[in-house]
Amino acid sequence: RRGDGMIRTAFAAIALIGLAACAGPGGAGAQEIAVDDDIFYVRTDGSSVVVRNFSTGVMNQTRLFAHARQAVTQATGCAPVDFRQEPGVNTYTGTLTC
């Protein structure tokens, strides 16, 4: 029937939106960590760590970097090494040694 394709497409779109909501803003398995008024999403994979923050602005980058590092320590109990910000985004990566 003519409308069946549209109905299937609508159900598929709803299912994808539901799956995206389950993953949360930091991705599947991310811990939400607050440092002062900044919210970070910390995800570990073995000894690698990825931290995301969705704040905007240019003048807050130094503070966000320090708070992202602190969020890793709060989430894992380890201070990250080789910690760096990815160019142009509030995503930080590093290595855990403990």
N, C-alpha and C positions, 0 to 999 in steps of 0.2 A: 504494500500500500504506500501511497505517496507520503503520508505524514510519519511513517515508521522510522525513516532515516533521520528526520529531525528530532524525534523523541530519543532515539539511541544517542545522537550527538549531544543532546541536552543532558542525558544521564551520565555520559562519559565526562562532560565538563564538570558536572557536580561532583563526581567521584574524584577527579583531579584536584579540585579545590579542597575537598575534604582531606586528601592525602597531604597536600601542602600545609594545611592548618595543623595536622598532626606533627609534622616535622618542626614546627615552630620557627621563629625568626632566625635562630642560630643554626638551624639544621638539625637533623636527627641525632640524638644523643648529646646535645650541647647542654651544659649547665648554665643557668642564668645566675650571674654574680653581680651584685651591686657594690660599687666602690664610690663612696660619697653619693653624688647624684647621678653618676654614670652607670649605665647598665651594659654589661658585657655578656657574651655567649662564648663559653669556653668548651672546646671539644678536643679530646685527646685520642690519639691512635698510636698505641705503643709509646715510643719516646717522643713523638711529635705532638705539638700543640698548636691549635688554631684558635684565635680569639677574634670575635667580631663585635663591632659597636656601630650603631646606626645614627650617631650624632653628626651634625653638620657644622661647618665653620672652619676657618683657617686658623684663627687665633687660639684654638683649644688643643692643638695637636701635641704639644709637649705634655700637657696634663693628661690627655687621653693615653699617650704612650706609657707614662708612669702608672696610670690606673689599670691599663691592660695588663701590664707586668704583675701588678699587685693582684689582679683578678686570677691570674694563673696560679699564683702562690696560694690564694684562698681556696681555689678549686682542687688543687692537687697536693698541696703541702710541699711543693718543690718550687724553687726559684728557677725560671727558665734561663737557658743559655742560648747564645746566638739568636737573641730576640730581635726582631726587626718588623717594621711596618711595610706592607706591600705598597708599591707606588700608587698614589692617587686614591686609595680607599682606606677605610678604617678597619682593615684586616691585618692582624699581626700573627707572625709565626715564630716558632722557637722549638727548642729541644729540651726535654726533661732528662736530668741525669740521676734522679733518685727514684 
